[in-house]
Amino acid sequence: MTDSRSDKRPTIYDLAKLTNTSASTVGAVLNGTWKKRRISQKLADQIRKVAREQGYSPNMQARALRTERSGIIGMIVPMYDNRYFGALAQTFEQRARERGLFPIVTCTRRDPELEIEAAQSMLAYRVDHIVCTGATNPDKIAEICGAQGVSTINVDLPGTSSPSIISDNYSAALELTADILGRLGFPCAGRDSDVVFIGGRAHDHNTSERIRGFRMAHANAGATIAPEFVRPCGYAAHKAERSFDAFVEKVGRLPSGIFVNSTISLEGIVNWFKRAGLEKLEQVTLGCFDWDPYAALLGRNTTMVRQNVPAMMDMLFEVLEDPDKRGSGVTQIMPDIIRMP
């Protein structure tokens, strides 16, 4: 018995015939520009469904020759070890595929050399854009890419050479700290703070802005902060655990509140309480600048900051699709404050 199926790859003309539309309509749906053409959601869904059923895949080499664009877009991420970066990568891939683009995502472990190596490898694949997420030196990547006519956009940490889309770290930290102070159960005015800030790197933008918000919330409450209560010890869990251990040993007791600067650092704080006794965690008001649903298990004294990944990725592609918005400014997206019930 012979297989009656054709080995010929389906084209957009075949899809147009099957969906009773034009090749240009099919092309607009598959490259993600259908909304600008006022094509209905129903028709776009129908065309994508038929394309999947027919096993359609775009000829990237032909596209590149025709348009001088490869349809490939890259993203550099520093880590996969928390929900925030994982959600950024996942949403980025989804938004890219919705627009008919092929996404490449690589993890560079906050290593400047790996970031440069990743950017150069992506350039070899003729990517159209590179998204630098949490990059240690985004301006260097922008310089390398700009020399080859490829644009970059920064996410999470800002640069000065390319547009940047980040969380409003200052405002969210201000609100989170005010929430912690408000739940302590005693007035803060005219006294030293009993809330300790743990985690992050003092020299990076996000941590410095969060510390600024932490300090301003105390100033608004009329409280002062002793130097040992601000501890940007790095993000790694073991560093947060070690720093908190040193803090407790120095002051001789637990603080009333803890501002933890990421869920990675939160892992170290939880490890400390596992050693000391988890019941002691009930004595502490906890706030974390990051979000994980499992934090609900830490009790009602917990508030978390959930960075607005969908809004950040929507803004990213809005900037990519509108050349007039590709300045070197910074767009800040306000996170959500999640109070555990």
N, C-alpha and C positions, 0 to 999 in steps of 0.2 A: 504494500500500500504506500502510495506517495503522499507526502504532506502537501495539502493544497494551499497552505499559507505562503505568501510571498516573502522572499528574503529582503525585498526592497524596503529601505527605511522610510517611514511616513514623513511627508513634508507638510509645511503649513498649508499648502494648496490642497492636500488630501484632507486635512482637518477642516478647512474651509468648506469643502464639498460635503463632508459628513455633517457639518453643523449648519449648513445653508447660510453661510456668512462669507465675507470677503477675506482674502489672505491678510490684508492690512488689519482687519479686526482681530483675527487670530494672533497675529504678531503683537498687537498692542496688549492683548490679554497675557500672552506668554512672557512678554518683557516687562510687565508690571505697570504699563502706562495707560491701561484701559479706563481708569477713572477720569483722566484728563480728556479722553475721547467721549465721555458720557455714555459709555457702554454699561448696560445694566449688570447688577450683581448676578442675576439669574443666568444671563447669557455667558458671563465670565466663568461661572461655576460649570456650566454645561461644556464650554470649550476645554477647560482644564480636565474635566472628567473624560471626555473623548480622547484628549491627548494622552492621559494615563492608560486608558484601555488599549490604545493603538501602540503603546510603547514609544511614543514620540520623545526624542531628545534633541536639543538644538545642536547644530554643527558649530561648535565654538570657533574652529579655525576659519570657517567661512564668514562667521559674524565678524571676527577680528579683521579679516581682509576687507570686508565691506564697509565697516563702520569705524575702523581703527580703534575698536574697543573689544576687549576680550570677554566681557561679561563676568569676570572673576573679581571678587572683592575679598580682601584679607582682614583678619582681626588678630592682633596680638593681645593676649591676656597674661597677667602675672601668675595667677594660681587658679586651680580648680577646687581648692579646699574649703570654700564656703558657698552658701547659696547665692550670694550676690553676684560673684563672678560667673558662676555656673549659669545663673539666670540671664546675665548679659550675653554670654556666648549663645545660649539657646535661643533667646529672642532675636538676636542679630541674625542667626541662621534662618529663622522663620521669616523675618522681614525681607531678607535678601532673596529667598526662594519665591516669595510672593511677587517679587519684581522680576522674576526670570533670571536672577543672578546666581552664580555659583560661589558659595562662601567657603573660605579656607580659614580655620581657626587654629592657632598654635599657642602653646603655653611656654613662657620664657623665664619663669621662676624668679622674677625681679632681678634678673642678671642683665646688666647693660650690654655685655658682649653678645649674649643670646638674642637680645632684642634687635641689635644691628644685623646679626646673622639671619634672623627670621625675615627682616625687612628685605634684605638682599635676595634671599631665596624667593620671596614673593614677587619681587621685581623681575626675576628671571622667568617667572610664569606669566609675566605681562599683566599683572593685576591692574585694575582701573583705579582703585583706591586702597589705602591701608588705614584701618582704624586702630589707633594706639590706646589700649585700655590699661590704665594704671602703669604706664611706661615710666621708667626712671629718668629717661632723657628724651622726651618726645620731640624737642627741637632738633636734636641730632638726626633722628629718623626723618623728620620733615625735610631737612637739608639734603639727605641722601636721596629721598624720593623726589624732591623738587628738581634735582639735577636731571632726572629722567622723565620729567613732566607728569609725575604721579602725585596726586593730592593726598594729604593725610588729614585725619580728624582725631582729636583727642577725646577720650571718654574716661571719666573717673578722676584723673589727675590732669590739670591744665598745662598747656604750653603757651609760648608767646608767638610762635610762627604759624600756627594753624588754628582754626576754630576749635573750641573746647566745650564739651557738654558734661557737666558735673552736677553732683548733688549740692544743695545749699547747706554745706557742712556747718557753717556758723549758726544759722537760724535753727536748724534741727538740734544742734548741741545745746543751744540756749534753752530751747523748749524742754529737751530731755533733762537737763540739769535742774531747771525750775520745777519739773515734775518730781524729781528725786527729793529736792529740798522741801517741797510741799508735803511729801508723804513721810517725812521724818518724825512728825508728831511733836516738835518743839521749835520755838522761834530761833532764827539764825542771826538776827540783827545784833551787831555789836560783839560778835564772838568769832573765834576761828572756826572754819568749816570742819565738819567731820565726815566729808565725802571725799574719797580718793579717786583720782583719775589714773587708769591703768591702760597701757598698750599704745601701739603706734610708734611712728618715728618722728622725732621732734622737728626734723628738717623738711618733712614733706608737707605739701599744701594742706591736705585734708586734716592731718593731725593738728597742725598749727591753727587751723580755723576752728576745729572742735575745741581745742584748749582755749581759744579766744572766747568762744561761746560759753564754755564752762566758767571762765573767769567773770564774764559779764553777768551771768545769772547770779553768781555770788555777790557781785557788786550791787545788783538790783535788790538783792535781799539784805544788803547791809552787812554781809559776812566777809571775813578775810580768809586767805588761803596760805597755809604754811608751805614752804618749798617742798617738803617731803610728801605732800599730798598730790603733787603732779608728777607722774611717773611714765613718760613715754619711753618704754623699755624695748620697743620692737613689737611686731605683731605675733611672733611665734608663741604657741601655747606655753612651752617650757619657760620662755622668758617672762611671760606674765605671771606664771606660778612662782618663779624665783623672786621676782620683784615684789609681789604681794607678801611672800614669806618674809623678805627683808623688812618690809614696811611694818608688818605685825610685830616682828621681833623688836623693832626700834621703838614703836609707840606702846608696846606692851598690851595691846588689846585689839579687838576688831573695830573697824570704822562703822559708823552708822549707815553709811551709804557707799556704793561703788559705782563709778561711771566706767564701763568697760568699752574700750575703743575697737570693737570688732568681735564677731563670733569666734574667730580664731583665738584671740586673747581670752574670750569667755571660757573656752575649753580649759585653759590653764587655771582660771579662777575656780571652776568646778572641780578640777583635779585637786586643788588645794583643800577645798572643803570636803572632798572625799577622804582625804587623809586626816583632816582635823575633826570630822564629824559633820555629816550633811545637815543634822538638826541645827547647827549653828548658822546655816544659811538663812533660817527664818528670822534671825536677829538683824539682818541686813536688808536695806532697801537697795535694789539693784536696777541699774539702767545700762542698756547695751546699744551702741551705735552699730547696729546691724540686726538682722532678723532671722529667726529660725523658729518654726512652729513648736519644736520640742522644748523651747524655753518656757512654755506654759507649765511644764513639769517642775520648774524652779519655784513656783508658788505665786501668790498674788502680789508680792512685793516687787514684781518685775515689770519694767517698761522697756520697749525696744523701738529702734528706728528702722523702718523698712524703706530702703531707697527705691524710688519709683522707676524701676527698670523699663516698663512699657513706654512711659512718657519720654525717657531718655533715648530709647531706640527710635521712637517716632520722630523725635527732633533730629536725631542723627541722619535719618534718610530724607527728612525735609531739607536739611542743609545740603546733602549730597545731590539732591535733585534740583536745587535752585542755586546756580552759580553766584547769584547776587548775595547769597547769605554766607558765602565762604570767606568771610573776613577772618581776623585773628582774635575775635572777641570771645568772651566766656558766657555761656548760657547756663544758668543755675536752675535746677529742678528741685522743688521742695519735697523732701521725703515725707512719709506717713509716720505718725507716732502711734505705736500699738501698745495699749495698756492691757495687761493680762487680766482676765475677768476673775 
